[in-house]
Amino acid sequence: MSFDAFKDFSMAGHNVIITGGAQNIGAGIAKTLSGAGAKVMIADLNGDMAAETAAAIAAETGNDCRGMACNVTSKDDIDAVVAATVAAFGGISTLVNNVGWGGRQPDPADIPEEEFIASYKLNTISAYRMSMACLPWLEKADNATITNSGSFSSAVPAYDILPYGTAKAALNQMMVSLAHMLNKKVRVNSILIGSVVTEGYADAGLAPEVIEKLSHPDNLIGRPGSPQDIANAMLFLCSKASSWISGQTINVHGGGAVVRLFGA
Ligand SMILES: NC(=O)c1ccc[n+]([C@@H]2O[C@H](COP(=O)([O-])OP(=O)(O)OC[C@H]3O[C@@H](n4cnc5c(N)ncnc54)[C@H](O)[C@@H]3O)[C@@H](O)[C@H]2O)c1
């Protein structure tokens, strides 16, 4: 037998930058891409945690994985992580814009303008800047991709996290547009992620009873997501396995809430 169905999922020969990869979903993505053969640079606000996570991944996968401090809202930091990655790996083929965050708004009718601006800077504009900084290298690479950690809250009403939901919705539009701008050179896709319950939920201001409910969701699969669920989809979108897919947003959210037209 000579047919290898997993060949197109290999990331061997790929050089990855992943933002926000020091923990949770991003760390799961970094480990999976590394395990599939890529060289991976984790760029995270928390440089120490990025380096620790990268060292643990390299020990587990046997592939080159590094971590460094980078605030994706700073142009200087973005330029530094691009330069460090090219110096370490010789190029960039794969950008995963994973950074994102949004707190719950206690009063959705009175959100400070600064909250919206900060949310757009973190969730939307950082992905644009990262993409443009990596572009000269992506254009030279085989199977070049940009893939984003989007949110399902960008596609459903989410009035209590307005700055986050709208910034993530803007990310969807921006990235589909970039896919058209970069046609034939770089594939651009986004995953709209459902609930992957992490310690970040409490930090975002969710009450314990809300977190408990989200931990037992009424979705089609009947469980919350795990970082590995997202990482598996990310591997598909970053690898040649998805080489005929660009400009798409893909829901990875347990199938969404169960709809019962006539009650239980
Ligand atoms: N967890 C979920 O349920 C969920 C749902 C939908 C979408 N998402 C999206 O998935 C992505 C990852 O989510 P998560 O829950 O793993 O997040 P997380 O908060 O657990 O981890 C985010 C990482 O990003 C880093 N970071 C924060 N600000 C940064 C900055 N300015 N520059 C560089 N790094 C920074 C943090 O240090 C952290 O390591 C985010 O974009 C998030 O919006 C998550």
The ligand as an ORCA input file, in Angstrom:
! r2SCAN-3c Opt
* xyz 0 1
  N     -12.143     30.307     24.975
  C     -13.251     30.441     24.241
  O     -14.335     29.934     24.574
  C     -13.229     31.207     22.960
  C     -14.429     31.315     22.246
  C     -14.436     32.018     21.050
  C     -13.262     32.586     20.587
  N     -12.117     32.464     21.313
  C     -10.905     33.107     20.777
  O      -9.849     32.170     20.739
  C      -8.615     32.823     21.001
  C      -7.893     32.139     22.166
  O      -8.772     32.107     23.266
  P      -8.313     31.572     24.695
  O      -9.563     31.332     25.460
  O      -7.323     30.490     24.562
  O      -7.598     32.893     25.258
  P      -6.686     33.078     26.571
  O      -7.076     34.402     27.135
  O      -6.743     31.872     27.435
  O      -5.219     33.171     25.964
  C      -4.883     34.254     25.159
  C      -3.379     34.415     25.121
  O      -3.125     35.639     24.441
  C      -2.145     36.362     25.149
  N      -2.330     37.795     24.883
  C      -3.280     38.601     25.386
  N      -3.110     39.845     24.932
  C      -2.044     39.821     24.091
  C      -1.377     40.785     23.331
  N      -1.762     42.073     23.334
  N      -0.313     40.408     22.584
  C       0.098     39.113     22.591
  N      -0.487     38.155     23.316
  C      -1.555     38.514     24.070
  C      -2.332     35.996     26.584
  O      -1.132     36.202     27.340
  C      -2.725     34.524     26.488
  O      -1.593     33.672     26.559
  C      -8.963     34.280     21.249
  O      -8.891     35.009     20.035
  C     -10.400     34.233     21.679
  O     -11.089     35.441     21.428
  C     -12.068     31.802     22.484
*
